[in-house]
Amino acid sequence: MSAKSYTRIGAILVSILGFFGAISFLGISFQSIGSDFSQNFEIAFSNPAIGLFIGLLGTAILQSSSTTTSMAVAAVAAGSIPMENAIPIVMGANIGTTLTSTIVSMSYVTKTAEFKKAVSAGTCHDIFNVLTCIVLFPLELNYGLLSNLSHSMASWFEIANTSETVHEKFFIYQFLDNIGKTLVSWMGGYLLLILSILMLFGTVKAISNISYKQLIGTTRSRFEAIAFQNTFRAFGWGFLTTAIIQSSSITTSLIVPLVATGKVTIRRAFQFVVGANIGTTITAILAALFKSEAAMSLAFAHFLFNLTGTLLFIGVPFVRQLPIYLSNRLGSVALKYKISAFAYILLLFFVLPFTLIYVSKSEASISTVHQPDQEVSGNK
């Protein structure tokens, strides 16, 4: 192994330490800011639709679902958001992270022979997550499906009972807590919150970029030859590379040029994307590790969301064709009306979230205005 490789491994280890530090500082800053901020935070995300579309919009802007879900985990661990209110944020983050591969497909707009395949490959990730959200969001809203299942899974690990022991046993947790408390006393909770978010985003990006160069950058042709030979390999390599690189945006963007140039079929690309969706849940689990049962429950809810989509759209014969069919249709429309591809991006990732957030907030404001009037009339 070369000196350059050792340098990259060292940089990954430092980035991982920075990641855990950022999560720890986020929790401390949430606790330091106080109950008033936490109450406002909880009110803002009490509407599931707002949580869903803020998760989508925030991730579309940051281009890192790992950052968004890790922030949600830290907020839940600190008690700023109930776990049930954070689940829609995670759902939205799953959709928002698909923007990268869709944008990559737009680079083929001048290549008529490849544009349709590129759009189909770039949007199959979007469509998979949107369809999964359409199925699971109402079930979570009405029956608490993901909440109940994830609570059960977290209770198996007895996180609440072991967290104090782990923090006492491992020096690193005490070390990070002491640094966080010192930083709060120096700069205050709000400034530490901003610093923690920037630190979290930076460390996730650093891990992604360094891991990509180390694992795929120098052996890309070999990776292309072995990763898409059959369903199991496509799914497995999608899971493995994303679990290590910690960025589904990077790994799913890899498939766009492969499909566009005819090296990989859209079916194999879709199987790779579904595996990548499972792999990206590892970040939230690491962020929740030894935090609290609620934080671990949210991480498991993220995993269950993607697992359910996988079982549904790969395991069930009569629906497994739907995401591929829709992405192919979208590719055909984009080829015929190229402006529609750009309109699709603006509508799904920006216009729709902004509009629904605004509408939801307006409705919430109207309900709070009318509620006191109803109480007064009731007292009369």
Contacts in CASP RR format, 6 or more apart in sequence:
PFRMAT RR
TARGET T0000
AUTHOR 0000-0000-0000
METHOD contacts of the structure
MODEL  1
MSAKSYTRIGAILVSILGFFGAISFLGISFQSIGSDFSQNFEIAFSNPAI
GLFIGLLGTAILQSSSTTTSMAVAAVAAGSIPMENAIPIVMGANIGTTLT
STIVSMSYVTKTAEFKKAVSAGTCHDIFNVLTCIVLFPLELNYGLLSNLS
HSMASWFEIANTSETVHEKFFIYQFLDNIGKTLVSWMGGYLLLILSILML
FGTVKAISNISYKQLIGTTRSRFEAIAFQNTFRAFGWGFLTTAIIQSSSI
TTSLIVPLVATGKVTIRRAFQFVVGANIGTTITAILAALFKSEAAMSLAF
AHFLFNLTGTLLFIGVPFVRQLPIYLSNRLGSVALKYKISAFAYILLLFF
VLPFTLIYVSKSEASISTVHQPDQEVSGNK
5 214 0 8 1.000
8 210 0 8 1.000
8 213 0 8 1.000
8 214 0 8 1.000
9 214 0 8 1.000
11 206 0 8 1.000
11 210 0 8 1.000
12 206 0 8 1.000
12 207 0 8 1.000
12 210 0 8 1.000
12 211 0 8 1.000
12 214 0 8 1.000
15 203 0 8 1.000
15 206 0 8 1.000
15 207 0 8 1.000
15 210 0 8 1.000
16 203 0 8 1.000
16 207 0 8 1.000
17 172 0 8 1.000
18 199 0 8 1.000
18 203 0 8 1.000
19 70 0 8 1.000
19 200 0 8 1.000
19 203 0 8 1.000
19 204 0 8 1.000
19 207 0 8 1.000
19 286 0 8 1.000
19 287 0 8 1.000
20 172 0 8 1.000
20 176 0 8 1.000
20 286 0 8 1.000
21 176 0 8 1.000
21 179 0 8 1.000
21 199 0 8 1.000
22 70 0 8 1.000
22 196 0 8 1.000
22 197 0 8 1.000
22 199 0 8 1.000
22 200 0 8 1.000
22 203 0 8 1.000
23 70 0 8 1.000
23 73 0 8 1.000
23 74 0 8 1.000
23 200 0 8 1.000
23 287 0 8 1.000
23 291 0 8 1.000
24 173 0 8 1.000
24 176 0 8 1.000
24 177 0 8 1.000
24 180 0 8 1.000
25 176 0 8 1.000
25 179 0 8 1.000
25 180 0 8 1.000
25 183 0 8 1.000
25 192 0 8 1.000
25 195 0 8 1.000
25 196 0 8 1.000
25 199 0 8 1.000
26 70 0 8 1.000
26 71 0 8 1.000
26 74 0 8 1.000
26 75 0 8 1.000
26 78 0 8 1.000
26 193 0 8 1.000
26 196 0 8 1.000
26 197 0 8 1.000
26 200 0 8 1.000
27 74 0 8 1.000
27 75 0 8 1.000
27 77 0 8 1.000
27 78 0 8 1.000
27 196 0 8 1.000
28 78 0 8 1.000
28 177 0 8 1.000
28 180 0 8 1.000
28 181 0 8 1.000
28 183 0 8 1.000
28 184 0 8 1.000
28 192 0 8 1.000
29 184 0 8 1.000
29 188 0 8 1.000
29 189 0 8 1.000
29 190 0 8 1.000
29 192 0 8 1.000
29 193 0 8 1.000
29 196 0 8 1.000
30 37 0 8 1.000
30 38 0 8 1.000
30 74 0 8 1.000
30 75 0 8 1.000
30 78 0 8 1.000
30 79 0 8 1.000
30 80 0 8 1.000
30 193 0 8 1.000
31 78 0 8 1.000
32 184 0 8 1.000
32 188 0 8 1.000
32 189 0 8 1.000
32 192 0 8 1.000
33 189 0 8 1.000
33 190 0 8 1.000
33 193 0 8 1.000
37 80 0 8 1.000
38 78 0 8 1.000
38 79 0 8 1.000
38 80 0 8 1.000
41 75 0 8 1.000
41 80 0 8 1.000
41 81 0 8 1.000
42 80 0 8 1.000
42 81 0 8 1.000
42 82 0 8 1.000
42 85 0 8 1.000
44 50 0 8 1.000
45 51 0 8 1.000
45 54 0 8 1.000
45 81 0 8 1.000
45 85 0 8 1.000
45 86 0 8 1.000
45 88 0 8 1.000
45 89 0 8 1.000
46 85 0 8 1.000
47 360 0 8 1.000
47 361 0 8 1.000
47 364 0 8 1.000
48 85 0 8 1.000
48 88 0 8 1.000
48 137 0 8 1.000
48 140 0 8 1.000
48 141 0 8 1.000
49 88 0 8 1.000
49 356 0 8 1.000
49 357 0 8 1.000
49 360 0 8 1.000
50 356 0 8 1.000
50 357 0 8 1.000
50 360 0 8 1.000
50 361 0 8 1.000
50 364 0 8 1.000
51 85 0 8 1.000
51 88 0 8 1.000
51 89 0 8 1.000
51 92 0 8 1.000
52 88 0 8 1.000
52 89 0 8 1.000
52 91 0 8 1.000
52 92 0 8 1.000
52 133 0 8 1.000
52 137 0 8 1.000
53 92 0 8 1.000
53 352 0 8 1.000
53 353 0 8 1.000
53 356 0 8 1.000
53 357 0 8 1.000
53 360 0 8 1.000
54 89 0 8 1.000
54 353 0 8 1.000
54 357 0 8 1.000
55 68 0 8 1.000
55 88 0 8 1.000
55 89 0 8 1.000
55 90 0 8 1.000
55 91 0 8 1.000
55 92 0 8 1.000
55 93 0 8 1.000
55 96 0 8 1.000
56 92 0 8 1.000
56 93 0 8 1.000
56 95 0 8 1.000
56 96 0 8 1.000
56 349 0 8 1.000
56 353 0 8 1.000
57 96 0 8 1.000
57 349 0 8 1.000
57 350 0 8 1.000
57 353 0 8 1.000
57 354 0 8 1.000
57 357 0 8 1.000
58 68 0 8 1.000
58 93 0 8 1.000
58 96 0 8 1.000
59 65 0 8 1.000
59 67 0 8 1.000
59 68 0 8 1.000
59 92 0 8 1.000
59 93 0 8 1.000
59 95 0 8 1.000
59 96 0 8 1.000
59 97 0 8 1.000
59 99 0 8 1.000
60 96 0 8 1.000
60 99 0 8 1.000
60 349 0 8 1.000
60 350 0 8 1.000
60 353 0 8 1.000
62 68 0 8 1.000
62 201 0 8 1.000
63 97 0 8 1.000
63 99 0 8 1.000
63 100 0 8 1.000
63 249 0 8 1.000
64 97 0 8 1.000
64 201 0 8 1.000
64 204 0 8 1.000
64 205 0 8 1.000
64 208 0 8 1.000
64 247 0 8 1.000
64 249 0 8 1.000
65 93 0 8 1.000
65 94 0 8 1.000
65 96 0 8 1.000
65 97 0 8 1.000
65 248 0 8 1.000
65 249 0 8 1.000
65 280 0 8 1.000
66 204 0 8 1.000
66 246 0 8 1.000
66 247 0 8 1.000
66 280 0 8 1.000
66 283 0 8 1.000
66 284 0 8 1.000
67 197 0 8 1.000
67 200 0 8 1.000
67 201 0 8 1.000
67 204 0 8 1.000
68 89 0 8 1.000
68 90 0 8 1.000
68 93 0 8 1.000
69 89 0 8 1.000
69 90 0 8 1.000
69 93 0 8 1.000
69 283 0 8 1.000
69 284 0 8 1.000
69 287 0 8 1.000
69 299 0 8 1.000
69 302 0 8 1.000
70 200 0 8 1.000
70 204 0 8 1.000
70 283 0 8 1.000
70 284 0 8 1.000
70 287 0 8 1.000
71 197 0 8 1.000
71 200 0 8 1.000
72 81 0 8 1.000
72 86 0 8 1.000
72 89 0 8 1.000
72 90 0 8 1.000
72 93 0 8 1.000
72 284 0 8 1.000
72 298 0 8 1.000
73 86 0 8 1.000
73 284 0 8 1.000
73 287 0 8 1.000
73 288 0 8 1.000
73 291 0 8 1.000
73 295 0 8 1.000
73 298 0 8 1.000
73 299 0 8 1.000
74 196 0 8 1.000
74 287 0 8 1.000
74 291 0 8 1.000
74 295 0 8 1.000
75 81 0 8 1.000
75 86 0 8 1.000
76 82 0 8 1.000
76 83 0 8 1.000
76 86 0 8 1.000
76 292 0 8 1.000
76 294 0 8 1.000
76 295 0 8 1.000
76 298 0 8 1.000
77 288 0 8 1.000
77 291 0 8 1.000
77 292 0 8 1.000
77 294 0 8 1.000
77 295 0 8 1.000
79 294 0 8 1.000
82 294 0 8 1.000
83 147 0 8 1.000
83 150 0 8 1.000
83 151 0 8 1.000
83 294 0 8 1.000
83 295 0 8 1.000
83 297 0 8 1.000
83 298 0 8 1.000
83 301 0 8 1.000
84 144 0 8 1.000
84 147 0 8 1.000
86 298 0 8 1.000
87 140 0 8 1.000
87 146 0 8 1.000
87 147 0 8 1.000
87 298 0 8 1.000
87 301 0 8 1.000
88 137 0 8 1.000
88 140 0 8 1.000
90 284 0 8 1.000
90 298 0 8 1.000
90 301 0 8 1.000
90 302 0 8 1.000
90 305 0 8 1.000
91 133 0 8 1.000
91 136 0 8 1.000
91 137 0 8 1.000
91 140 0 8 1.000
91 305 0 8 1.000
92 133 0 8 1.000
94 129 0 8 1.000
94 132 0 8 1.000
94 133 0 8 1.000
94 277 0 8 1.000
94 302 0 8 1.000
94 305 0 8 1.000
94 306 0 8 1.000
95 126 0 8 1.000
95 129 0 8 1.000
95 130 0 8 1.000
95 133 0 8 1.000
95 348 0 8 1.000
96 129 0 8 1.000
96 349 0 8 1.000
97 248 0 8 1.000
97 249 0 8 1.000
97 280 0 8 1.000
98 122 0 8 1.000
98 123 0 8 1.000
98 125 0 8 1.000
98 126 0 8 1.000
98 129 0 8 1.000
98 252 0 8 1.000
99 249 0 8 1.000
99 345 0 8 1.000
99 349 0 8 1.000
100 249 0 8 1.000
100 250 0 8 1.000
100 252 0 8 1.000
100 253 0 8 1.000
101 121 0 8 1.000
101 122 0 8 1.000
101 123 0 8 1.000
101 125 0 8 1.000
101 249 0 8 1.000
101 252 0 8 1.000
101 253 0 8 1.000
101 255 0 8 1.000
101 256 0 8 1.000
102 122 0 8 1.000
102 123 0 8 1.000
102 125 0 8 1.000
102 126 0 8 1.000
102 344 0 8 1.000
102 345 0 8 1.000
103 345 0 8 1.000
104 118 0 8 1.000
104 122 0 8 1.000
104 253 0 8 1.000
104 256 0 8 1.000
104 257 0 8 1.000
105 115 0 8 1.000
105 118 0 8 1.000
105 119 0 8 1.000
105 121 0 8 1.000
105 122 0 8 1.000
105 123 0 8 1.000
105 256 0 8 1.000
105 260 0 8 1.000
105 341 0 8 1.000
106 119 0 8 1.000
106 341 0 8 1.000
106 342 0 8 1.000
106 345 0 8 1.000
107 118 0 8 1.000
108 114 0 8 1.000
108 115 0 8 1.000
108 118 0 8 1.000
108 119 0 8 1.000
108 256 0 8 1.000
108 260 0 8 1.000
109 115 0 8 1.000
109 338 0 8 1.000
109 341 0 8 1.000
111 118 0 8 1.000
111 260 0 8 1.000
112 335 0 8 1.000
114 260 0 8 1.000
114 261 0 8 1.000
115 260 0 8 1.000
115 331 0 8 1.000
115 334 0 8 1.000
115 335 0 8 1.000
115 338 0 8 1.000
116 331 0 8 1.000
116 332 0 8 1.000
116 334 0 8 1.000
116 335 0 8 1.000
117 259 0 8 1.000
117 260 0 8 1.000
117 262 0 8 1.000
117 266 0 8 1.000
117 331 0 8 1.000
118 256 0 8 1.000
118 257 0 8 1.000
118 259 0 8 1.000
118 260 0 8 1.000
119 327 0 8 1.000
119 330 0 8 1.000
119 331 0 8 1.000
119 334 0 8 1.000
119 335 0 8 1.000
119 341 0 8 1.000
120 259 0 8 1.000
120 266 0 8 1.000
120 327 0 8 1.000
120 328 0 8 1.000
120 330 0 8 1.000
120 331 0 8 1.000
121 255 0 8 1.000
121 256 0 8 1.000
121 258 0 8 1.000
121 259 0 8 1.000
121 260 0 8 1.000
121 266 0 8 1.000
121 269 0 8 1.000
121 327 0 8 1.000
122 252 0 8 1.000
122 255 0 8 1.000
122 256 0 8 1.000
122 259 0 8 1.000
122 327 0 8 1.000
123 327 0 8 1.000
123 330 0 8 1.000
123 331 0 8 1.000
123 344 0 8 1.000
124 266 0 8 1.000
124 269 0 8 1.000
124 270 0 8 1.000
124 273 0 8 1.000
124 323 0 8 1.000
124 324 0 8 1.000
124 327 0 8 1.000
125 248 0 8 1.000
125 252 0 8 1.000
125 273 0 8 1.000
125 276 0 8 1.000
125 277 0 8 1.000
126 348 0 8 1.000
127 323 0 8 1.000
127 326 0 8 1.000
127 327 0 8 1.000
127 330 0 8 1.000
128 270 0 8 1.000
128 273 0 8 1.000
128 274 0 8 1.000
128 277 0 8 1.000
128 309 0 8 1.000
128 313 0 8 1.000
128 323 0 8 1.000
129 277 0 8 1.000
130 348 0 8 1.000
131 309 0 8 1.000
131 313 0 8 1.000
131 322 0 8 1.000
131 323 0 8 1.000
132 305 0 8 1.000
132 306 0 8 1.000
132 308 0 8 1.000
132 309 0 8 1.000
132 312 0 8 1.000
132 313 0 8 1.000
135 308 0 8 1.000
135 309 0 8 1.000
135 312 0 8 1.000
136 145 0 8 1.000
136 146 0 8 1.000
136 305 0 8 1.000
136 308 0 8 1.000
136 309 0 8 1.000
139 145 0 8 1.000
139 146 0 8 1.000
140 146 0 8 1.000
140 147 0 8 1.000
146 301 0 8 1.000
146 304 0 8 1.000
146 305 0 8 1.000
147 297 0 8 1.000
147 301 0 8 1.000
149 300 0 8 1.000
149 301 0 8 1.000
149 304 0 8 1.000
150 297 0 8 1.000
150 298 0 8 1.000
150 299 0 8 1.000
150 300 0 8 1.000
150 301 0 8 1.000
150 304 0 8 1.000
151 293 0 8 1.000
151 297 0 8 1.000
153 297 0 8 1.000
153 300 0 8 1.000
153 304 0 8 1.000
154 293 0 8 1.000
154 294 0 8 1.000
154 296 0 8 1.000
154 297 0 8 1.000
154 300 0 8 1.000
155 293 0 8 1.000
157 296 0 8 1.000
159 290 0 8 1.000
159 291 0 8 1.000
159 292 0 8 1.000
159 293 0 8 1.000
159 295 0 8 1.000
159 296 0 8 1.000
160 292 0 8 1.000
160 293 0 8 1.000
162 290 0 8 1.000
163 290 0 8 1.000
163 291 0 8 1.000
163 292 0 8 1.000
166 173 0 8 1.000
166 290 0 8 1.000
167 173 0 8 1.000
167 174 0 8 1.000
167 177 0 8 1.000
167 290 0 8 1.000
168 174 0 8 1.000
173 290 0 8 1.000
180 192 0 8 1.000
183 192 0 8 1.000
183 195 0 8 1.000
184 192 0 8 1.000
187 195 0 8 1.000
204 246 0 8 1.000
204 247 0 8 1.000
204 283 0 8 1.000
205 247 0 8 1.000
207 245 0 8 1.000
207 246 0 8 1.000
207 247 0 8 1.000
208 245 0 8 1.000
208 246 0 8 1.000
208 247 0 8 1.000
208 249 0 8 1.000
208 250 0 8 1.000
211 244 0 8 1.000
211 245 0 8 1.000
211 246 0 8 1.000
212 245 0 8 1.000
212 247 0 8 1.000
212 250 0 8 1.000
215 241 0 8 1.000
215 244 0 8 1.000
215 245 0 8 1.000
216 223 0 8 1.000
216 241 0 8 1.000
216 245 0 8 1.000
216 254 0 8 1.000
223 237 0 8 1.000
224 258 0 8 1.000
224 263 0 8 1.000
224 264 0 8 1.000
226 233 0 8 1.000
226 237 0 8 1.000
227 233 0 8 1.000
227 234 0 8 1.000
227 237 0 8 1.000
227 238 0 8 1.000
227 272 0 8 1.000
228 234 0 8 1.000
228 237 0 8 1.000
228 258 0 8 1.000
228 264 0 8 1.000
228 268 0 8 1.000
228 269 0 8 1.000
228 272 0 8 1.000
231 268 0 8 1.000
231 271 0 8 1.000
231 314 0 8 1.000
234 268 0 8 1.000
234 269 0 8 1.000
234 271 0 8 1.000
234 272 0 8 1.000
235 271 0 8 1.000
235 272 0 8 1.000
235 274 0 8 1.000
235 275 0 8 1.000
235 314 0 8 1.000
236 275 0 8 1.000
237 272 0 8 1.000
238 251 0 8 1.000
238 272 0 8 1.000
238 273 0 8 1.000
238 275 0 8 1.000
238 276 0 8 1.000
238 279 0 8 1.000
239 275 0 8 1.000
239 276 0 8 1.000
239 278 0 8 1.000
239 279 0 8 1.000
240 279 0 8 1.000
241 251 0 8 1.000
241 276 0 8 1.000
242 248 0 8 1.000
242 251 0 8 1.000
242 275 0 8 1.000
242 276 0 8 1.000
242 277 0 8 1.000
242 278 0 8 1.000
242 279 0 8 1.000
242 280 0 8 1.000
242 282 0 8 1.000
243 279 0 8 1.000
243 280 0 8 1.000
243 282 0 8 1.000
245 251 0 8 1.000
246 280 0 8 1.000
246 282 0 8 1.000
246 283 0 8 1.000
247 280 0 8 1.000
248 276 0 8 1.000
248 277 0 8 1.000
248 279 0 8 1.000
248 280 0 8 1.000
251 272 0 8 1.000
251 276 0 8 1.000
252 272 0 8 1.000
252 273 0 8 1.000
252 276 0 8 1.000
255 264 0 8 1.000
255 269 0 8 1.000
255 272 0 8 1.000
255 273 0 8 1.000
258 264 0 8 1.000
258 269 0 8 1.000
259 265 0 8 1.000
259 266 0 8 1.000
259 269 0 8 1.000
264 272 0 8 1.000
266 324 0 8 1.000
266 327 0 8 1.000
266 328 0 8 1.000
267 324 0 8 1.000
270 323 0 8 1.000
270 324 0 8 1.000
270 327 0 8 1.000
271 314 0 8 1.000
274 309 0 8 1.000
274 310 0 8 1.000
274 313 0 8 1.000
274 314 0 8 1.000
275 310 0 8 1.000
277 306 0 8 1.000
277 309 0 8 1.000
277 310 0 8 1.000
278 303 0 8 1.000
278 306 0 8 1.000
278 307 0 8 1.000
278 310 0 8 1.000
279 306 0 8 1.000
280 306 0 8 1.000
281 299 0 8 1.000
281 302 0 8 1.000
281 303 0 8 1.000
281 306 0 8 1.000
284 298 0 8 1.000
284 299 0 8 1.000
284 302 0 8 1.000
284 303 0 8 1.000
285 296 0 8 1.000
285 299 0 8 1.000
285 300 0 8 1.000
285 303 0 8 1.000
287 295 0 8 1.000
287 299 0 8 1.000
288 295 0 8 1.000
288 296 0 8 1.000
288 298 0 8 1.000
288 299 0 8 1.000
289 296 0 8 1.000
312 319 0 8 1.000
313 319 0 8 1.000
313 320 0 8 1.000
313 322 0 8 1.000
313 323 0 8 1.000
314 320 0 8 1.000
330 344 0 8 1.000
331 341 0 8 1.000
333 340 0 8 1.000
334 340 0 8 1.000
334 341 0 8 1.000
334 344 0 8 1.000
END
